[in-house]
Amino acid sequence: MALKLDILAFAAHPDDIELSCSGTLMHHIAMGKKVGIVDLTRGELGTRGSAELRDEEALKSSKIMGINARENLGMPDGFFENNRENQFKIIEIIRKYQPELVLANALNDRHIDHGRAAELIHNACFLSGLSKITTGSLAAWRPKRILHYIQDYYATPDVVVDITPWYEKKKECILAFSSQFYNPESKEPETPISSLGFFKFLEARSREMGRCIGVEYGEGFISPTPIQLNNLLEP
């Protein structure tokens, strides 16, 4: 039987999590929560590196984060669809790990895979709770909440997590993907994410999110449904 997780973070590509919510995952790991990542694709269409290299980089980053599980569903980068076959793959993962919270890609973003992944994951989370959908011995399970992390396009967050203690470690997780991000010694073609300017943008975004809640660094999330508070005085 698989380990039950508190948080399961889905990503269209290896490194989506590292860029957008790795600080949040490490924050919850430090609180004793069980955390896992599922990458939909191997990022094989990326201009730099290769699928095999990104597999190695994802493993390195996972060790830095200290997560409990990471899987790759091997969907085709750039061409996966929100269809029955892929929904079932995600339903099986959700039922396997029974997460309380699911994190998913941005609803609308520069990369066409991100919004498509967000919709696919959202649909699968709902369907996973329907008992008449059978997946072998895996029982129906629906996460209590889905949150979408913010990626390239700016979005006003509904939730911001203080990642200040984890910011330097988040940078280590990102730089574990050495084929993708700033490396002055690389001979590979430049991409929108390989420049030093992109790394400065990531820092600025983290500072901007942190400023929303009065801390140095933060990560923001969008909630598609209202968030319940039983005590309006709770921090």
C-alpha positions in Angstrom: 0.0 0.0 0.0 1.3 3.4 -0.9 2.2 6.0 1.6 -0.7 8.4 2.3 0.3 11.9 1.5 -0.9 15.2 2.9 0.0 17.2 -0.2 0.4 16.0 -3.8 1.8 18.5 -6.2 1.2 17.9 -9.9 3.3 19.5 -12.7 3.1 19.5 -16.5 6.9 19.4 -16.6 9.8 18.6 -14.3 10.9 21.9 -12.7 7.4 23.5 -12.7 7.1 22.6 -9.0 10.6 23.8 -8.2 10.0 27.2 -9.8 6.5 27.8 -8.3 5.9 26.0 -5.0 9.0 24.1 -3.8 9.3 26.6 -0.9 5.8 25.8 0.2 6.4 22.0 0.0 9.6 22.3 2.1 7.7 24.5 4.6 5.1 21.7 5.1 7.7 19.0 5.2 9.3 20.8 8.1 5.9 20.7 9.8 6.0 16.9 9.5 3.7 16.7 6.5 4.0 14.0 3.9 4.5 15.4 0.4 4.8 14.0 -3.1 5.2 15.3 -6.7 3.8 13.9 -9.9 5.2 15.2 -13.2 2.9 14.6 -16.2 5.7 14.7 -18.8 9.5 14.3 -19.0 9.8 17.8 -20.6 11.3 16.1 -23.7 10.4 19.1 -26.0 12.6 21.5 -24.0 15.2 23.3 -26.2 18.0 22.5 -23.7 19.0 19.2 -22.2 17.1 15.9 -22.7 14.4 13.8 -21.0 17.1 11.5 -19.5 19.0 14.5 -18.1 15.8 16.0 -16.7 15.0 12.7 -15.0 18.4 13.0 -13.2 17.8 16.6 -12.3 14.4 15.9 -10.9 15.9 13.2 -8.7 18.5 15.6 -7.4 16.0 18.3 -6.7 13.7 15.8 -4.9 16.5 14.9 -2.5 17.1 18.6 -1.8 13.4 19.1 -1.0 13.2 15.9 1.0 9.8 14.8 -0.5 8.4 11.4 0.2 7.5 10.4 -3.4 7.9 11.5 -7.0 6.5 9.9 -10.1 6.4 10.7 -13.8 3.4 9.7 -15.9 5.2 9.9 -19.2 2.5 11.8 -21.1 3.7 13.4 -24.3 5.2 16.9 -23.7 3.3 19.5 -25.6 0.6 17.1 -26.8 -1.0 15.5 -23.8 -4.8 16.0 -23.7 -7.5 16.3 -21.1 -9.1 13.0 -22.1 -10.5 9.9 -20.4 -7.2 8.0 -20.7 -5.2 10.7 -19.0 -7.9 11.4 -16.4 -7.7 7.8 -15.4 -4.0 8.0 -14.9 -4.4 10.8 -12.5 -7.4 9.3 -10.8 -5.3 6.2 -10.0 -2.5 8.4 -8.6 -4.9 10.4 -6.4 -6.5 7.2 -5.1 -3.1 5.7 -4.5 -1.7 8.5 -2.4 -5.0 9.9 -1.0 -3.8 13.5 -0.6 -5.7 16.0 1.5 -4.5 18.9 -0.8 -3.6 18.9 -4.5 -1.4 21.6 -6.0 -1.7 22.1 -9.8 -0.4 24.3 -12.6 -1.6 27.8 -13.3 -5.0 28.1 -14.9 -3.7 30.4 -17.6 0.0 30.8 -18.5 2.6 31.4 -21.2 3.2 27.7 -21.8 0.2 26.0 -23.4 0.8 22.8 -21.3 0.2 24.7 -18.0 -3.5 25.6 -18.4 -4.3 22.2 -20.0 -2.6 20.4 -17.1 -4.6 22.6 -14.6 -7.9 21.6 -16.2 -6.9 17.9 -16.5 -5.9 17.7 -12.9 -9.0 19.6 -11.7 -11.3 17.2 -13.6 -9.5 14.1 -12.4 -9.7 15.3 -8.7 -13.5 15.5 -9.1 -13.9 12.2 -10.9 -11.6 10.5 -8.4 -14.3 10.9 -5.8 -17.0 9.1 -7.8 -17.3 5.5 -6.4 -18.8 4.2 -9.6 -15.5 4.8 -11.4 -13.5 1.7 -10.6 -9.7 1.5 -10.5 -9.0 -2.0 -9.3 -8.7 -2.2 -5.6 -8.2 1.6 -5.2 -11.1 3.2 -3.3 -12.7 6.5 -4.4 -10.9 9.6 -3.0 -11.4 13.3 -3.5 -8.9 15.8 -2.1 -10.4 18.4 0.2 -8.9 21.3 -1.8 -7.1 22.1 -5.0 -4.8 25.2 -5.2 -3.2 26.4 -8.4 0.3 27.8 -8.1 1.2 31.0 -10.0 3.7 30.6 -12.8 4.9 33.0 -15.5 1.8 35.2 -15.9 1.0 37.3 -12.8 -2.2 36.5 -10.9 -3.5 38.1 -7.7 -3.1 35.3 -5.1 -5.9 34.0 -2.8 -3.3 32.4 -0.5 0.4 33.3 0.1 2.8 31.1 2.0 5.8 32.5 3.8 8.9 30.7 2.3 11.5 33.1 3.7 13.3 30.3 5.7 13.3 28.1 2.6 14.2 30.6 -0.1 17.9 29.7 -0.4 17.0 26.0 -0.5 14.4 26.7 -3.2 17.2 28.2 -5.4 19.2 25.0 -4.9 16.2 23.0 -6.1 15.8 25.2 -9.2 19.5 25.1 -10.0 19.4 21.3 -9.7 17.9 21.6 -13.2 21.3 22.9 -14.5 20.4 22.1 -18.1 17.5 24.5 -18.1 18.5 27.6 -16.1 21.2 30.2 -16.0 24.7 28.7 -16.6 27.3 31.0 -18.1 29.3 28.0 -19.2 26.5 26.4 -21.2 26.9 26.2 -24.9 23.2 25.4 -25.5 20.8 27.8 -27.2 19.3 30.6 -25.1 15.6 30.2 -24.0 13.2 32.4 -22.2 14.1 30.8 -18.9 17.9 30.3 -19.3 19.0 34.0 -18.8 20.2 35.6 -15.6 17.3 38.0 -16.1 14.8 35.2 -15.6 16.4 34.2 -12.3 16.1 37.9 -11.2 12.4 37.7 -12.2 11.9 34.7 -10.0 13.4 36.5 -7.0 11.3 39.6 -7.7 8.2 37.5 -7.9 9.0 35.8 -4.6 9.6 39.2 -3.0 6.4 40.6 -4.5 4.4 37.7 -3.0 6.1 38.0 0.3 5.3 41.7 0.4 1.6 40.9 0.2 1.8 39.3 3.6 4.6 41.3 5.2 7.5 38.9 4.8 10.6 38.7 2.7 9.7 35.9 0.3 6.4 34.2 -0.5 4.7 31.8 -3.0 1.1 32.6 -4.1 -1.8 30.3 -5.0 -5.2 30.6 -6.6 -8.2 28.9 -5.1 -11.0 28.0 -7.6 -13.4 27.8 -4.6 -13.9 29.9 -1.5 -11.6 29.1 1.4 -13.3 28.4 4.7 -12.3 30.2 7.9 -13.9 29.4 11.2 -12.0 32.1 13.0 -11.5 35.4 11.2 -8.8 36.3 13.8 -6.6 33.3 12.9 -3.4 34.3 11.2 
